[in-house]
């Protein structure tokens, strides 16, 4: 297994450290750093980034960090640390904005987790390495990265529209994918952005 690149390693360590802090300061930390809906009276501006470093359970943390390792490491090696970090936070931010927008219509609970950033990385992996064969945990069927991205994106849209698997921020995941897609198009000078 190749060594972890530095930014991915730092993100993994910060997320694990924040989860440990949640065990001791759970209520206060979540009230301050989770992404609260705009109408809740608990929303604070920094929450559009800070929510990505909190997680709801050990399983939530494990699967997000597994995805960060699987997809983020490769992308950091391709892009370098600075561009990789810009991309990750662009995905986290657009995921938060999507969740806040949906929350205006649905109300909802506070949002936590790096999933929005992870879904942005997943989309980028599918765009950068479309024909790379990967073996997801669920379902354990080998498939090309581009197929995996389309399947997961389609499922998130289906679950979000139908309200299936409530308690999961499906539109935040889709927002992370949208932010990642727009960031790559910006770097490439493609519409809706001008040539760079």
BELMO-V600542 format. One record per helix or strand of 2 or more residues. SS is the DSSP state (a for helix, b for strand). FROM is the first residue (numbers start at 0). LEN is the number of residues. If there is no record, write none. Layout:
SS_FROM_LEN, SS_FROM_LEN
This chain:
a_5_28, a_37_3, a_46_7, a_57_22, a_80_26, a_114_14, b_132_3, b_141_3, a_144_18, a_169_19
